[in-house]
Amino acid sequence: MAIRLPPALDTALDRTVVLGYGRTGFHLRHGAWPALPAHALRGRTALVTGANSGIGKAIAAGLADLGATVTLLVRNEARGASAAAEIAAAVPNARLLVERCDVADLDDIRRFAAEFAERTERLDVLVHNAGVLPATRRESPQGHEICVATHVLGPLLATELLAPVLARSGDARVIQVSSGGMYTQALHPDDFEYRTGDYRGATAYARSKRMQVALTPILSDRYAAAGISVHSMHPGWVDTPGVATSLPMFRALTRPLLRTPAEGADTVIWLSATDVPSGRFWHDRRARPEQYRRRTRESDADRERLWRYCAAAVGLPAR
């Protein structure tokens, strides 16, 4: 018989970080979760960025298993086709498409969104999963720090351009895959793009993930009238090819604690198929605090500065 963790114990797991974010937390929690209805997403469509490996591929597989037609949006079409073939082999009758786009390149997003909107009747689920953790500071074709471009500006522009297609769903969900690492960072209103100080890829990654979460309530309000909900979540510590490449020491030390990609993908799949309040931050199927530390708390004015900066960067009016 499954036992639901008392809220106080569930919260305590998160505060330990190692237990809450690792596979222990997932295994202690998931036994009490109700199974999602089979074919819960039948007749619905989804688009997942960064879907050729790791969490993104697991998200695409999970959505396809629930009946959705899933577009894998990838930078490398050959790798995307390989991922789609692996998903098709594991998920009978999976309906999969592969599209190419570099989500760090705003011009490429504009090209893709225009083509996608022209041939797509509606979009029900948009998952911003594509991620990068650079060793040194790099910039996108438009001159933006690569983590900000990939995790913040690209998803913002893609959501805005695909909003008319999402609105035709009547109940669309936009989900941003963030990271628990964002708890370690504050917003930097005077240096959103990490142009000053000693650059560290892991810090740049966490700072951009903080930006994602800070923008979520603003985007939720922006798209509410169109019937589009916006969520952010973090998957915990997951053993992915990206972690192995970018954080080899972390992986070596924590590998027994790391979740599988499917475990990390669970909350995204659940959010895609479940009606929950918009504008919140989720982990393991529960809304979580956006901050734990006083020093990382941002003001409403800081969030507004972030929104205005990002809107200007992608060419949107501030309101």
VEXLUM-266747 format. One record per residue (C-alpha): residue number from 0; residue in one letter; x negated, y, z. Coordinates in nm, 3 decimals, always signed. Layout:
i: NUM; aa: a; c1: X; c2: Y; c3: Z;
...
! end
This chain:
i: 0; aa: m; c1: +0.000; c2: +0.000; c3: +0.000;
i: 1; aa: a; c1: -0.142; c2: +0.339; c3: -0.105;
i: 2; aa: i; c1: -0.203; c2: +0.585; c3: +0.175;
i: 3; aa: r; c1: -0.185; c2: +0.958; c3: +0.109;
i: 4; aa: l; c1: -0.463; c2: +1.153; c3: +0.276;
i: 5; aa: p; c1: -0.345; c2: +1.406; c3: +0.535;
i: 6; aa: p; c1: -0.399; c2: +1.761; c3: +0.398;
i: 7; aa: a; c1: -0.654; c2: +1.840; c3: +0.669;
i: 8; aa: l; c1: -0.866; c2: +1.536; c3: +0.576;
i: 9; aa: d; c1: -0.831; c2: +1.612; c3: +0.206;
i: 10; aa: t; c1: -0.957; c2: +1.966; c3: +0.270;
i: 11; aa: a; c1: -1.241; c2: +1.836; c3: +0.488;
i: 12; aa: l; c1: -1.357; c2: +1.612; c3: +0.203;
i: 13; aa: d; c1: -1.390; c2: +1.916; c3: -0.022;
i: 14; aa: r; c1: -1.584; c2: +2.112; c3: +0.239;
i: 15; aa: t; c1: -1.844; c2: +1.836; c3: +0.256;
i: 16; aa: v; c1: -1.891; c2: +1.880; c3: -0.121;
i: 17; aa: v; c1: -2.074; c2: +1.545; c3: -0.161;
i: 18; aa: l; c1: -1.773; c2: +1.340; c3: -0.051;
i: 19; aa: g; c1: -1.505; c2: +1.557; c3: -0.208;
i: 20; aa: y; c1: -1.670; c2: +1.612; c3: -0.546;
i: 21; aa: g; c1: -1.822; c2: +1.266; c3: -0.584;
i: 22; aa: r; c1: -1.656; c2: +0.936; c3: -0.659;
i: 23; aa: t; c1: -1.576; c2: +0.882; c3: -0.290;
i: 24; aa: g; c1: -1.328; c2: +1.170; c3: -0.292;
i: 25; aa: f; c1: -1.165; c2: +1.046; c3: -0.610;
i: 26; aa: h; c1: -1.130; c2: +0.690; c3: -0.482;
i: 27; aa: l; c1: -0.986; c2: +0.801; c3: -0.148;
i: 28; aa: r; c1: -0.729; c2: +1.024; c3: -0.316;
i: 29; aa: h; c1: -0.619; c2: +0.857; c3: -0.635;
i: 30; aa: g; c1: -0.458; c2: +0.550; c3: -0.482;
i: 31; aa: a; c1: -0.163; c2: +0.757; c3: -0.365;
i: 32; aa: w; c1: -0.110; c2: +0.938; c3: -0.693;
i: 33; aa: p; c1: +0.196; c2: +0.831; c3: -0.893;
i: 34; aa: a; c1: +0.120; c2: +0.695; c3: -1.236;
i: 35; aa: l; c1: +0.197; c2: +0.928; c3: -1.521;
i: 36; aa: p; c1: +0.491; c2: +0.803; c3: -1.730;
i: 37; aa: a; c1: +0.387; c2: +0.604; c3: -2.033;
i: 38; aa: h; c1: +0.413; c2: +0.818; c3: -2.347;
i: 39; aa: a; c1: +0.462; c2: +1.131; c3: -2.132;
i: 40; aa: l; c1: +0.315; c2: +1.336; c3: -2.418;
i: 41; aa: r; c1: +0.481; c2: +1.157; c3: -2.708;
i: 42; aa: g; c1: +0.563; c2: +1.405; c3: -2.981;
i: 43; aa: r; c1: +0.330; c2: +1.667; c3: -2.837;
i: 44; aa: t; c1: +0.004; c2: +1.804; c3: -2.973;
i: 45; aa: a; c1: -0.323; c2: +1.885; c3: -2.798;
i: 46; aa: l; c1: -0.656; c2: +2.043; c3: -2.886;
i: 47; aa: v; c1: -0.968; c2: +1.967; c3: -2.681;
i: 48; aa: t; c1: -1.295; c2: +2.154; c3: -2.729;
i: 49; aa: g; c1: -1.626; c2: +1.978; c3: -2.676;
i: 50; aa: a; c1: -1.453; c2: +1.644; c3: -2.723;
i: 51; aa: n; c1: -1.732; c2: +1.437; c3: -2.875;
i: 52; aa: s; c1: -1.871; c2: +1.307; c3: -2.544;
i: 53; aa: g; c1: -1.839; c2: +1.304; c3: -2.166;
i: 54; aa: i; c1: -1.536; c2: +1.461; c3: -2.001;
i: 55; aa: g; c1: -1.405; c2: +1.605; c3: -2.326;
i: 56; aa: k; c1: -1.392; c2: +1.266; c3: -2.496;
i: 57; aa: a; c1: -1.227; c2: +1.116; c3: -2.186;
i: 58; aa: i; c1: -0.966; c2: +1.394; c3: -2.188;
i: 59; aa: a; c1: -0.891; c2: +1.333; c3: -2.555;
i: 60; aa: a; c1: -0.858; c2: +0.959; c3: -2.492;
i: 61; aa: g; c1: -0.628; c2: +1.014; c3: -2.193;
i: 62; aa: l; c1: -0.401; c2: +1.253; c3: -2.382;
i: 63; aa: a; c1: -0.386; c2: +1.017; c3: -2.681;
i: 64; aa: d; c1: -0.300; c2: +0.729; c3: -2.449;
i: 65; aa: l; c1: +0.002; c2: +0.929; c3: -2.330;
i: 66; aa: g; c1: +0.119; c2: +0.970; c3: -2.688;
i: 67; aa: a; c1: -0.016; c2: +1.310; c3: -2.788;
i: 68; aa: t; c1: -0.163; c2: +1.386; c3: -3.127;
i: 69; aa: v; c1: -0.507; c2: +1.515; c3: -3.032;
i: 70; aa: t; c1: -0.745; c2: +1.737; c3: -3.226;
i: 71; aa: l; c1: -1.109; c2: +1.699; c3: -3.123;
i: 72; aa: l; c1: -1.275; c2: +2.038; c3: -3.176;
i: 73; aa: v; c1: -1.652; c2: +1.990; c3: -3.206;
i: 74; aa: r; c1: -1.962; c2: +2.160; c3: -3.343;
i: 75; aa: n; c1: -2.087; c2: +1.844; c3: -3.516;
i: 76; aa: e; c1: -1.827; c2: +1.671; c3: -3.732;
i: 77; aa: a; c1: -2.021; c2: +1.345; c3: -3.755;
i: 78; aa: r; c1: -2.039; c2: +1.315; c3: -3.376;
i: 79; aa: g; c1: -1.674; c2: +1.409; c3: -3.354;
i: 80; aa: a; c1: -1.580; c2: +1.138; c3: -3.603;
i: 81; aa: s; c1: -1.782; c2: +0.885; c3: -3.403;
i: 82; aa: a; c1: -1.603; c2: +0.986; c3: -3.082;
i: 83; aa: a; c1: -1.264; c2: +0.962; c3: -3.255;
i: 84; aa: a; c1: -1.350; c2: +0.611; c3: -3.377;
i: 85; aa: e; c1: -1.443; c2: +0.504; c3: -3.024;
i: 86; aa: i; c1: -1.120; c2: +0.646; c3: -2.884;
i: 87; aa: a; c1: -0.915; c2: +0.479; c3: -3.159;
i: 88; aa: a; c1: -1.075; c2: +0.145; c3: -3.077;
i: 89; aa: a; c1: -0.981; c2: +0.183; c3: -2.710;
i: 90; aa: v; c1: -0.637; c2: +0.342; c3: -2.749;
i: 91; aa: p; c1: -0.399; c2: +0.154; c3: -2.979;
i: 92; aa: n; c1: -0.207; c2: +0.379; c3: -3.220;
i: 93; aa: a; c1: -0.403; c2: +0.688; c3: -3.116;
i: 94; aa: r; c1: -0.332; c2: +0.988; c3: -3.339;
i: 95; aa: l; c1: -0.655; c2: +1.183; c3: -3.371;
i: 96; aa: l; c1: -0.792; c2: +1.465; c3: -3.583;
i: 97; aa: v; c1: -1.142; c2: +1.611; c3: -3.593;
i: 98; aa: e; c1: -1.211; c2: +1.979; c3: -3.659;
i: 99; aa: r; c1: -1.536; c2: +2.176; c3: -3.658;
i: 100; aa: c; c1: -1.591; c2: +2.502; c3: -3.470;
i: 101; aa: d; c1: -1.867; c2: +2.657; c3: -3.262;
i: 102; aa: v; c1: -1.673; c2: +2.807; c3: -2.973;
i: 103; aa: a; c1: -1.966; c2: +3.034; c3: -2.882;
i: 104; aa: d; c1: -1.938; c2: +3.204; c3: -3.222;
i: 105; aa: l; c1: -1.649; c2: +3.452; c3: -3.226;
i: 106; aa: d; c1: -1.646; c2: +3.469; c3: -3.606;
i: 107; aa: d; c1: -1.621; c2: +3.090; c3: -3.630;
i: 108; aa: i; c1: -1.333; c2: +3.094; c3: -3.384;
i: 109; aa: r; c1: -1.150; c2: +3.349; c3: -3.597;
i: 110; aa: r; c1: -1.205; c2: +3.130; c3: -3.904;
i: 111; aa: f; c1: -1.087; c2: +2.814; c3: -3.731;
i: 112; aa: a; c1: -0.786; c2: +2.972; c3: -3.558;
i: 113; aa: a; c1: -0.658; c2: +3.121; c3: -3.882;
i: 114; aa: e; c1: -0.684; c2: +2.787; c3: -4.063;
i: 115; aa: f; c1: -0.536; c2: +2.591; c3: -3.772;
i: 116; aa: a; c1: -0.241; c2: +2.827; c3: -3.722;
i: 117; aa: e; c1: -0.158; c2: +2.817; c3: -4.093;
i: 118; aa: r; c1: -0.116; c2: +2.439; c3: -4.103;
i: 119; aa: t; c1: +0.007; c2: +2.367; c3: -3.747;
i: 120; aa: e; c1: +0.370; c2: +2.390; c3: -3.644;
i: 121; aa: r; c1: +0.302; c2: +2.410; c3: -3.271;
i: 122; aa: l; c1: +0.041; c2: +2.339; c3: -3.005;
i: 123; aa: d; c1: +0.142; c2: +2.209; c3: -2.663;
i: 124; aa: v; c1: -0.191; c2: +2.165; c3: -2.481;
i: 125; aa: l; c1: -0.514; c2: +2.361; c3: -2.528;
i: 126; aa: v; c1: -0.811; c2: +2.238; c3: -2.323;
i: 127; aa: h; c1: -1.122; c2: +2.456; c3: -2.305;
i: 128; aa: n; c1: -1.386; c2: +2.198; c3: -2.214;
i: 129; aa: a; c1: -1.688; c2: +2.281; c3: -2.431;
i: 130; aa: g; c1: -1.987; c2: +2.364; c3: -2.215;
i: 131; aa: v; c1: -2.355; c2: +2.449; c3: -2.225;
i: 132; aa: l; c1: -2.629; c2: +2.470; c3: -1.964;
i: 133; aa: p; c1: -2.938; c2: +2.628; c3: -2.124;
i: 134; aa: a; c1: -3.294; c2: +2.599; c3: -2.003;
i: 135; aa: t; c1: -3.370; c2: +2.958; c3: -2.104;
i: 136; aa: r; c1: -3.160; c2: +3.262; c3: -2.181;
i: 137; aa: r; c1: -3.007; c2: +3.241; c3: -2.528;
i: 138; aa: e; c1: -2.748; c2: +3.453; c3: -2.706;
i: 139; aa: s; c1: -2.458; c2: +3.379; c3: -2.937;
i: 140; aa: p; c1: -2.446; c2: +3.513; c3: -3.295;
i: 141; aa: q; c1: -2.266; c2: +3.820; c3: -3.156;
i: 142; aa: g; c1: -2.537; c2: +3.881; c3: -2.895;
i: 143; aa: h; c1: -2.362; c2: +3.747; c3: -2.585;
i: 144; aa: e; c1: -2.534; c2: +3.531; c3: -2.324;
i: 145; aa: i; c1: -2.462; c2: +3.175; c3: -2.433;
i: 146; aa: c; c1: -2.281; c2: +3.058; c3: -2.117;
i: 147; aa: v; c1: -2.054; c2: +3.362; c3: -2.120;
i: 148; aa: a; c1: -1.991; c2: +3.317; c3: -2.492;
i: 149; aa: t; c1: -1.913; c2: +2.945; c3: -2.461;
i: 150; aa: h; c1: -1.717; c2: +2.937; c3: -2.135;
i: 151; aa: v; c1: -1.546; c2: +3.277; c3: -2.128;
i: 152; aa: l; c1: -1.538; c2: +3.482; c3: -2.448;
i: 153; aa: g; c1: -1.483; c2: +3.198; c3: -2.694;
i: 154; aa: p; c1: -1.196; c2: +3.043; c3: -2.495;
i: 155; aa: l; c1: -1.038; c2: +3.387; c3: -2.442;
i: 156; aa: l; c1: -1.039; c2: +3.467; c3: -2.813;
i: 157; aa: a; c1: -0.922; c2: +3.118; c3: -2.910;
i: 158; aa: t; c1: -0.631; c2: +3.136; c3: -2.666;
i: 159; aa: e; c1: -0.528; c2: +3.478; c3: -2.792;
i: 160; aa: l; c1: -0.540; c2: +3.379; c3: -3.158;
i: 161; aa: l; c1: -0.359; c2: +3.050; c3: -3.096;
i: 162; aa: a; c1: -0.099; c2: +3.206; c3: -2.865;
i: 163; aa: p; c1: +0.168; c2: +3.227; c3: -3.141;
i: 164; aa: v; c1: +0.125; c2: +2.855; c3: -3.211;
i: 165; aa: l; c1: +0.129; c2: +2.776; c3: -2.837;
i: 166; aa: a; c1: +0.441; c2: +2.989; c3: -2.791;
i: 167; aa: r; c1: +0.632; c2: +2.770; c3: -3.035;
i: 168; aa: s; c1: +0.596; c2: +2.485; c3: -2.787;
i: 169; aa: g; c1: +0.812; c2: +2.657; c3: -2.529;
i: 170; aa: d; c1: +0.615; c2: +2.485; c3: -2.252;
i: 171; aa: a; c1: +0.249; c2: +2.504; c3: -2.352;
i: 172; aa: r; c1: -0.045; c2: +2.462; c3: -2.116;
i: 173; aa: v; c1: -0.392; c2: +2.615; c3: -2.144;
i: 174; aa: i; c1: -0.646; c2: +2.442; c3: -1.921;
i: 175; aa: q; c1: -0.998; c2: +2.567; c3: -1.850;
i: 176; aa: v; c1: -1.248; c2: +2.307; c3: -1.730;
i: 177; aa: s; c1: -1.456; c2: +2.492; c3: -1.472;
i: 178; aa: s; c1: -1.706; c2: +2.364; c3: -1.216;
i: 179; aa: g; c1: -1.735; c2: +2.339; c3: -0.840;
i: 180; aa: g; c1: -2.065; c2: +2.520; c3: -0.888;
i: 181; aa: m; c1: -1.866; c2: +2.841; c3: -0.933;
i: 182; aa: y; c1: -1.815; c2: +2.846; c3: -0.553;
i: 183; aa: t; c1: -2.182; c2: +2.943; c3: -0.517;
i: 184; aa: q; c1: -2.155; c2: +3.256; c3: -0.731;
i: 185; aa: a; c1: -1.982; c2: +3.593; c3: -0.720;
i: 186; aa: l; c1: -1.880; c2: +3.812; c3: -1.011;
i: 187; aa: h; c1: -2.147; c2: +4.057; c3: -1.122;
i: 188; aa: p; c1: -1.949; c2: +4.355; c3: -1.254;
i: 189; aa: d; c1: -2.265; c2: +4.548; c3: -1.342;
i: 190; aa: d; c1: -2.428; c2: +4.255; c3: -1.523;
i: 191; aa: f; c1: -2.172; c2: +4.006; c3: -1.654;
i: 192; aa: e; c1: -2.418; c2: +3.876; c3: -1.914;
i: 193; aa: y; c1: -2.715; c2: +3.809; c3: -1.683;
i: 194; aa: r; c1: -2.945; c2: +4.059; c3: -1.851;
i: 195; aa: t; c1: -3.140; c2: +4.141; c3: -1.533;
i: 196; aa: g; c1: -3.320; c2: +3.927; c3: -1.276;
i: 197; aa: d; c1: -3.488; c2: +3.590; c3: -1.313;
i: 198; aa: y; c1: -3.270; c2: +3.384; c3: -1.545;
i: 199; aa: r; c1: -3.177; c2: +3.032; c3: -1.438;
i: 200; aa: g; c1: -2.955; c2: +2.818; c3: -1.657;
i: 201; aa: a; c1: -2.772; c2: +2.656; c3: -1.366;
i: 202; aa: t; c1: -2.697; c2: +2.998; c3: -1.217;
i: 203; aa: a; c1: -2.580; c2: +3.135; c3: -1.552;
i: 204; aa: y; c1: -2.352; c2: +2.832; c3: -1.589;
i: 205; aa: a; c1: -2.201; c2: +2.880; c3: -1.242;
i: 206; aa: r; c1: -2.158; c2: +3.255; c3: -1.291;
i: 207; aa: s; c1: -1.966; c2: +3.202; c3: -1.613;
i: 208; aa: k; c1: -1.749; c2: +2.939; c3: -1.445;
i: 209; aa: r; c1: -1.668; c2: +3.191; c3: -1.172;
i: 210; aa: m; c1: -1.561; c2: +3.428; c3: -1.449;
i: 211; aa: q; c1: -1.330; c2: +3.162; c3: -1.592;
i: 212; aa: v; c1: -1.155; c2: +3.114; c3: -1.260;
i: 213; aa: a; c1: -1.130; c2: +3.488; c3: -1.192;
i: 214; aa: l; c1: -0.960; c2: +3.541; c3: -1.529;
i: 215; aa: t; c1: -0.708; c2: +3.259; c3: -1.488;
i: 216; aa: p; c1: -0.440; c2: +3.458; c3: -1.296;
i: 217; aa: i; c1: -0.477; c2: +3.749; c3: -1.540;
i: 218; aa: l; c1: -0.429; c2: +3.520; c3: -1.840;
i: 219; aa: s; c1: -0.140; c2: +3.346; c3: -1.665;
i: 220; aa: d; c1: +0.040; c2: +3.680; c3: -1.637;
i: 221; aa: r; c1: -0.051; c2: +3.776; c3: -1.992;
i: 222; aa: y; c1: +0.108; c2: +3.470; c3: -2.152;
i: 223; aa: a; c1: +0.392; c2: +3.394; c3: -1.907;
i: 224; aa: a; c1: +0.660; c2: +3.560; c3: -2.119;
i: 225; aa: a; c1: +0.564; c2: +3.333; c3: -2.411;
i: 226; aa: g; c1: +0.616; c2: +3.021; c3: -2.199;
i: 227; aa: i; c1: +0.243; c2: +2.947; c3: -2.182;
i: 228; aa: s; c1: +0.096; c2: +2.844; c3: -1.846;
i: 229; aa: v; c1: -0.276; c2: +2.884; c3: -1.776;
i: 230; aa: h; c1: -0.474; c2: +2.670; c3: -1.532;
i: 231; aa: s; c1: -0.836; c2: +2.620; c3: -1.431;
i: 232; aa: m; c1: -0.978; c2: +2.313; c3: -1.262;
i: 233; aa: h; c1: -1.301; c2: +2.148; c3: -1.167;
i: 234; aa: p; c1: -1.365; c2: +1.779; c3: -1.231;
i: 235; aa: g; c1: -1.610; c2: +1.709; c3: -0.949;
i: 236; aa: w; c1: -1.955; c2: +1.568; c3: -1.007;
i: 237; aa: v; c1: -1.940; c2: +1.361; c3: -1.325;
i: 238; aa: d; c1: -2.203; c2: +1.146; c3: -1.495;
i: 239; aa: t; c1: -2.207; c2: +1.290; c3: -1.847;
i: 240; aa: p; c1: -2.466; c2: +1.318; c3: -2.125;
i: 241; aa: g; c1: -2.483; c2: +1.692; c3: -2.052;
i: 242; aa: v; c1: -2.577; c2: +1.631; c3: -1.688;
i: 243; aa: a; c1: -2.838; c2: +1.375; c3: -1.790;
i: 244; aa: t; c1: -2.996; c2: +1.621; c3: -2.035;
i: 245; aa: s; c1: -2.966; c2: +1.949; c3: -1.843;
i: 246; aa: l; c1: -2.990; c2: +1.834; c3: -1.480;
i: 247; aa: p; c1: -3.203; c2: +1.519; c3: -1.481;
i: 248; aa: m; c1: -3.327; c2: +1.562; c3: -1.122;
i: 249; aa: f; c1: -2.974; c2: +1.620; c3: -0.991;
i: 250; aa: r; c1: -2.855; c2: +1.310; c3: -1.174;
i: 251; aa: a; c1: -3.143; c2: +1.101; c3: -1.041;
i: 252; aa: l; c1: -3.064; c2: +1.201; c3: -0.683;
i: 253; aa: t; c1: -2.685; c2: +1.175; c3: -0.701;
i: 254; aa: r; c1: -2.617; c2: +0.905; c3: -0.962;
i: 255; aa: p; c1: -2.454; c2: +0.661; c3: -0.717;
i: 256; aa: l; c1: -2.214; c2: +0.940; c3: -0.615;
i: 257; aa: l; c1: -2.118; c2: +1.059; c3: -0.963;
i: 258; aa: r; c1: -1.774; c2: +1.006; c3: -1.109;
i: 259; aa: t; c1: -1.706; c2: +0.850; c3: -1.445;
i: 260; aa: p; c1: -1.591; c2: +1.081; c3: -1.725;
i: 261; aa: a; c1: -1.242; c2: +0.930; c3: -1.699;
i: 262; aa: e; c1: -1.228; c2: +1.017; c3: -1.328;
i: 263; aa: g; c1: -1.341; c2: +1.370; c3: -1.402;
i: 264; aa: a; c1: -1.079; c2: +1.402; c3: -1.677;
i: 265; aa: d; c1: -0.786; c2: +1.289; c3: -1.462;
i: 266; aa: t; c1: -0.669; c2: +1.627; c3: -1.336;
i: 267; aa: v; c1: -0.674; c2: +1.779; c3: -1.686;
i: 268; aa: i; c1: -0.456; c2: +1.494; c3: -1.815;
i: 269; aa: w; c1: -0.225; c2: +1.531; c3: -1.515;
i: 270; aa: l; c1: -0.194; c2: +1.908; c3: -1.570;
i: 271; aa: s; c1: -0.114; c2: +1.843; c3: -1.937;
i: 272; aa: a; c1: +0.178; c2: +1.618; c3: -1.846;
i: 273; aa: t; c1: +0.303; c2: +1.776; c3: -1.522;
i: 274; aa: d; c1: +0.498; c2: +2.095; c3: -1.452;
i: 275; aa: v; c1: +0.300; c2: +2.286; c3: -1.188;
i: 276; aa: p; c1: +0.263; c2: +2.658; c3: -1.103;
i: 277; aa: s; c1: +0.053; c2: +2.861; c3: -1.345;
i: 278; aa: g; c1: -0.253; c2: +3.067; c3: -1.260;
i: 279; aa: r; c1: -0.408; c2: +2.835; c3: -1.002;
i: 280; aa: f; c1: -0.735; c2: +2.646; c3: -0.957;
i: 281; aa: w; c1: -0.708; c2: +2.266; c3: -0.929;
i: 282; aa: h; c1: -0.920; c2: +1.971; c3: -0.824;
i: 283; aa: d; c1: -0.801; c2: +1.612; c3: -0.785;
i: 284; aa: r; c1: -0.438; c2: +1.704; c3: -0.853;
i: 285; aa: r; c1: -0.422; c2: +1.967; c3: -0.580;
i: 286; aa: a; c1: -0.445; c2: +2.346; c3: -0.591;
i: 287; aa: r; c1: -0.768; c2: +2.454; c3: -0.423;
i: 288; aa: p; c1: -0.903; c2: +2.786; c3: -0.291;
i: 289; aa: e; c1: -1.090; c2: +3.000; c3: -0.542;
i: 290; aa: q; c1: -1.347; c2: +3.103; c3: -0.281;
i: 291; aa: y; c1: -1.491; c2: +2.957; c3: +0.035;
i: 292; aa: r; c1: -1.755; c2: +3.221; c3: +0.110;
i: 293; aa: r; c1: -1.709; c2: +3.587; c3: +0.193;
i: 294; aa: r; c1: -2.002; c2: +3.689; c3: -0.025;
i: 295; aa: t; c1: -1.844; c2: +3.543; c3: -0.340;
i: 296; aa: r; c1: -1.507; c2: +3.713; c3: -0.302;
i: 297; aa: e; c1: -1.422; c2: +3.964; c3: -0.570;
i: 298; aa: s; c1: -1.185; c2: +4.257; c3: -0.546;
i: 299; aa: d; c1: -0.889; c2: +4.322; c3: -0.773;
i: 300; aa: a; c1: -1.095; c2: +4.604; c3: -0.921;
i: 301; aa: d; c1: -1.377; c2: +4.361; c3: -1.003;
i: 302; aa: r; c1: -1.136; c2: +4.127; c3: -1.179;
i: 303; aa: e; c1: -0.997; c2: +4.418; c3: -1.375;
i: 304; aa: r; c1: -1.349; c2: +4.520; c3: -1.481;
i: 305; aa: l; c1: -1.414; c2: +4.162; c3: -1.590;
i: 306; aa: w; c1: -1.094; c2: +4.152; c3: -1.794;
i: 307; aa: r; c1: -1.166; c2: +4.486; c3: -1.962;
i: 308; aa: y; c1: -1.523; c2: +4.379; c3: -2.042;
i: 309; aa: c; c1: -1.415; c2: +4.049; c3: -2.196;
i: 310; aa: a; c1: -1.125; c2: +4.201; c3: -2.385;
i: 311; aa: a; c1: -1.354; c2: +4.461; c3: -2.539;
i: 312; aa: a; c1: -1.614; c2: +4.197; c3: -2.625;
i: 313; aa: v; c1: -1.367; c2: +3.992; c3: -2.829;
i: 314; aa: g; c1: -1.179; c2: +4.289; c3: -2.974;
i: 315; aa: l; c1: -0.857; c2: +4.280; c3: -2.772;
i: 316; aa: p; c1: -0.670; c2: +4.574; c3: -2.620;
i: 317; aa: a; c1: -0.712; c2: +4.581; c3: -2.242;
i: 318; aa: r; c1: -0.336; c2: +4.544; c3: -2.190;
! end
